[in-house]
Amino acid sequence: MAQVRSSKLRSIGIISDRGLQLGRLNDILFDEKDGKIHSLVVRPFSKETFEGVPRDSSGNALIPFSAVMSIRDFIVVNERVLAIQQMKAPPQSI
């Protein structure tokens, strides 16, 4: 298994599996009991990028780690997983 320092991931770009630039990694949320990564906290490039995806109090998108396909020069996320998350999300009040 390849090892990557978390400092190298700071502000790494997030792209979709179709090559769309989505944002930059801001933080990582993990379960403190078992150490499993729960989600990525992503600073989106635009408000429309992650429409319908849960957000934190700062407006950052919370991307489930299950959407991550690859971590190299960019973090590649699966658009289908994001679409499913958007469908499951409760409607947002306007």
Buried (B, 14 or more C-beta within 10 A) or exposed (E): EEEEEEEEBEEBBBBBBEEEBBBBBBBBBEEEEEEEEEBBBBBBBEEEBBEBBBBBEEEBBBBBBBBBEEBEEBBBBBBEBBEBBEEEEEEEEE
